[in-house]
């Protein structure tokens, strides 16, 4: 795209407004935690759904729905129970490259969190760093990669006054979020000149977030809806 700065800003605002609406939910994985009202149910459904969010969207939705059915539409009760020890056994694939025993590992991790804390938000308060660093440390994954799934989940939990995201974590600010970097966001950011590289790196995700923060200073990840929405749909 050969646009000047004013045109780029206008583009981002226009498409953020276009896709940051309730209608975004029906085709997006965020629809699954939207089935719930209890904080713990939203956290658990959101985390598992985000973890499964790779590949084609129709297949992601099928996998997330399968988990929802297995949890009997009661994520918190399921995690705090014992059924996941039986439901997810072995190395057979549950979804693409995710075997059943990996799902069991996640449920075990969630069980440990909710046996010690009232919520996942409370668990993050005991960690250090920005929200991404805190959740990566708690989960035991690297803080050096862009962690698209982690940052998407955090966007769901932290962004406020949104028709899409929940804003149920009040211990953190939307200004602390890092944009969930995927191929669509990376490509659109490069085409718009927000970054000089399409590389899938944490540094690139941070650069894009800083650029969006110039336009949306209190809520940089609002720009995610423009970049992702346009990249996927148009």
C-alpha positions as CSV (number, residue, x, y, z in Angstrom):
1,X,0.0,0.0,0.0
2,X,1.4,3.4,-1.0
3,X,-0.2,5.6,1.6
4,X,1.1,8.6,3.5
5,X,0.9,8.8,7.3
6,X,-2.4,10.6,7.4
7,X,-4.0,8.0,5.1
8,X,-2.5,5.1,7.2
9,X,-4.0,6.6,10.3
10,X,-7.4,7.1,8.7
11,X,-7.2,3.5,7.4
12,X,-6.5,2.1,10.9
13,X,-9.2,4.0,12.6
14,X,-11.8,3.2,9.8
15,X,-11.1,-0.6,10.0
16,X,-10.8,-0.7,13.7
17,X,-14.2,0.8,13.9
18,X,-15.5,-1.6,11.3
19,X,-14.3,-4.8,13.0
20,X,-14.4,-3.8,16.6
21,X,-18.1,-4.7,16.9
22,X,-20.2,-7.4,18.5
23,X,-20.6,-9.0,15.0
24,X,-16.8,-9.9,15.2
25,X,-17.6,-12.5,17.8
26,X,-19.6,-15.0,15.8
27,X,-16.8,-16.0,13.5
28,X,-13.9,-15.7,16.0
29,X,-12.7,-18.1,18.7
30,X,-13.6,-15.5,21.3
31,X,-17.2,-16.7,21.0
32,X,-16.4,-19.6,23.4
33,X,-15.6,-17.7,26.5
34,X,-18.5,-15.4,25.6
35,X,-20.7,-18.4,26.5
36,X,-19.9,-17.8,30.2
37,X,-20.5,-15.1,32.8
38,X,-18.5,-16.4,35.8
39,X,-14.9,-15.1,35.9
40,X,-13.2,-18.5,36.3
41,X,-15.3,-20.0,33.4
42,X,-14.3,-17.1,31.1
43,X,-10.6,-17.5,32.1
44,X,-10.5,-21.2,31.5
45,X,-12.5,-21.3,28.3
46,X,-10.5,-18.3,27.0
47,X,-7.1,-19.8,27.8
48,X,-7.9,-23.2,26.3
49,X,-9.5,-21.6,23.2
50,X,-6.5,-19.4,22.7
51,X,-4.1,-22.3,23.1
52,X,-6.0,-24.1,20.3
53,X,-6.1,-21.0,18.0
54,X,-3.8,-22.0,15.2
55,X,-4.6,-23.2,11.7
56,X,-7.8,-22.6,9.8
57,X,-10.5,-20.8,11.8
58,X,-13.3,-23.3,11.0
59,X,-11.1,-26.1,12.4
60,X,-10.2,-24.0,15.5
61,X,-13.9,-23.5,16.2
62,X,-14.6,-27.2,15.9
63,X,-11.7,-28.1,18.3
64,X,-12.8,-25.4,20.8
65,X,-16.3,-26.6,20.7
66,X,-15.2,-30.2,21.3
67,X,-13.4,-29.1,24.5
68,X,-16.5,-27.1,25.6
69,X,-18.6,-30.2,25.2
70,X,-16.1,-32.4,27.1
71,X,-16.1,-29.9,29.9
72,X,-19.9,-30.2,30.0
73,X,-20.1,-26.4,29.5
74,X,-18.8,-25.9,33.0
75,X,-15.0,-25.1,32.7
76,X,-14.3,-24.2,36.3
77,X,-16.1,-27.2,37.7
78,X,-14.4,-29.5,35.2
79,X,-10.9,-28.2,35.9
80,X,-11.4,-28.6,39.7
81,X,-12.7,-32.2,39.2
82,X,-11.0,-35.3,38.1
83,X,-12.6,-36.1,34.7
84,X,-9.8,-34.6,32.6
85,X,-7.4,-37.3,34.0
86,X,-9.6,-39.8,32.1
87,X,-10.7,-37.8,29.1
88,X,-7.2,-36.8,27.9
89,X,-4.9,-39.8,27.9
90,X,-2.3,-40.9,25.4
91,X,-0.4,-39.5,22.5
92,X,-3.2,-39.5,19.9
93,X,-3.9,-36.2,18.3
94,X,-6.7,-34.1,19.8
95,X,-6.2,-31.2,17.4
96,X,-3.5,-31.1,14.7
97,X,-0.1,-31.3,16.5
98,X,-1.7,-31.2,20.0
99,X,-1.9,-34.7,21.5
100,X,-4.3,-35.7,24.2
101,X,-1.6,-35.8,26.9
102,X,-0.7,-32.2,26.1
103,X,-4.3,-31.2,26.8
104,X,-4.1,-33.2,30.0
105,X,-1.0,-31.3,31.0
106,X,-2.8,-28.0,30.5
107,X,-5.8,-29.1,32.6
108,X,-3.4,-30.2,35.3
109,X,-1.8,-26.8,35.2
110,X,-5.2,-25.1,35.4
111,X,-6.2,-27.4,38.2
112,X,-3.1,-26.4,40.2
113,X,-3.8,-22.7,39.6
114,X,-7.4,-22.9,40.8
115,X,-6.5,-25.0,43.8
116,X,-4.3,-22.2,45.0
117,X,-5.9,-19.0,43.7
118,X,-9.4,-17.6,43.3
119,X,-8.6,-16.7,39.7
120,X,-5.9,-16.7,37.1
121,X,-5.6,-13.0,37.5
122,X,-4.7,-13.5,41.1
123,X,-2.1,-16.0,40.1
124,X,-0.5,-13.5,37.8
125,X,-0.2,-10.9,40.6
126,X,2.5,-13.1,42.2
127,X,4.7,-12.9,39.0
128,X,6.9,-10.1,37.8
129,X,6.9,-8.1,34.5
130,X,4.3,-7.1,32.0
131,X,1.2,-9.3,31.6
132,X,2.8,-11.4,28.9
133,X,5.9,-12.0,30.9
134,X,3.9,-12.9,34.0
135,X,1.7,-15.4,32.2
136,X,4.6,-17.0,30.3
137,X,6.5,-17.4,33.6
138,X,3.4,-18.9,35.3
139,X,2.8,-21.3,32.3
140,X,6.5,-22.1,32.0
141,X,7.0,-21.0,28.4
142,X,9.6,-18.6,26.9
143,X,9.2,-14.9,27.2
144,X,11.4,-14.4,24.2
145,X,9.0,-15.3,21.4
146,X,5.9,-13.2,20.2
147,X,3.6,-15.7,22.0
148,X,0.5,-14.9,19.8
149,X,-1.8,-17.2,21.8
150,X,-0.8,-15.7,25.1
151,X,-1.2,-12.1,23.9
152,X,-4.6,-12.8,22.3
153,X,-5.8,-14.3,25.6
154,X,-4.5,-11.3,27.5
155,X,-6.2,-9.0,25.1
156,X,-9.5,-10.8,25.8
157,X,-9.0,-10.5,29.5
158,X,-7.6,-7.0,29.9
159,X,-9.1,-4.7,27.1
160,X,-12.0,-2.7,28.6
161,X,-15.2,-1.1,27.3
162,X,-15.1,-3.5,24.3
163,X,-18.0,-5.3,22.5
164,X,-15.5,-8.2,21.9
165,X,-13.0,-8.4,24.8
166,X,-14.0,-8.9,28.4
167,X,-12.0,-6.5,30.5
168,X,-12.4,-8.6,33.6
169,X,-8.8,-8.3,34.8
170,X,-8.5,-4.9,36.5
171,X,-5.0,-5.4,37.8
172,X,-3.4,-4.6,34.5
173,X,-3.8,-1.8,31.9
174,X,-4.5,-2.2,28.2
175,X,-1.4,-0.1,27.6
176,X,0.7,-3.1,28.9
177,X,-0.6,-5.4,26.2
178,X,1.4,-6.5,23.2
179,X,-0.4,-7.1,19.9
180,X,-1.0,-10.8,19.0
181,X,1.3,-11.3,16.1
182,X,0.2,-13.7,13.3
183,X,0.7,-13.8,9.6
184,X,-2.2,-11.5,8.8
185,X,-1.1,-8.8,11.3
186,X,2.5,-9.1,10.3
187,X,1.7,-8.8,6.6
188,X,-0.7,-5.8,7.0
189,X,1.8,-4.0,9.4
190,X,4.5,-4.4,6.8
191,X,2.3,-3.2,3.9
192,X,1.3,-0.1,6.0
193,X,4.8,0.7,6.9
194,X,4.3,0.1,10.6
195,X,7.3,-2.2,10.6
196,X,10.1,-2.8,8.1
197,X,10.0,-6.5,8.5
198,X,7.5,-9.4,8.3
199,X,9.5,-11.4,10.8
200,X,7.7,-13.3,13.4
201,X,9.5,-12.0,16.5
202,X,8.7,-10.4,19.8
203,X,10.6,-7.3,18.8
204,X,8.5,-6.9,15.7
205,X,5.3,-7.3,17.8
206,X,6.5,-4.7,20.2
207,X,7.3,-2.3,17.3
208,X,3.9,-2.7,15.8
209,X,2.3,-2.1,19.2
210,X,4.3,1.1,19.7
211,X,3.1,2.3,16.3
212,X,-0.5,1.6,17.1
213,X,0.0,3.3,20.5
214,X,0.7,6.5,18.7
215,X,-2.8,6.4,17.3
216,X,-4.5,4.6,20.2
217,X,-2.4,5.7,23.2
218,X,-4.7,4.3,25.9
219,X,-5.5,1.1,23.9
220,X,-2.9,0.1,21.3
221,X,-4.5,-3.3,20.7
222,X,-7.6,-1.7,19.3
223,X,-5.5,-1.5,16.2
224,X,-5.4,-5.3,16.1
225,X,-9.0,-5.3,14.8
226,X,-8.0,-3.2,11.8
227,X,-4.9,-5.3,11.0
228,X,-6.4,-8.7,11.6
229,X,-9.9,-7.9,10.3
230,X,-8.7,-6.5,7.0
231,X,-6.0,-9.2,6.6
232,X,-8.5,-12.0,7.1
233,X,-11.6,-10.6,5.4
234,X,-10.4,-8.2,2.7
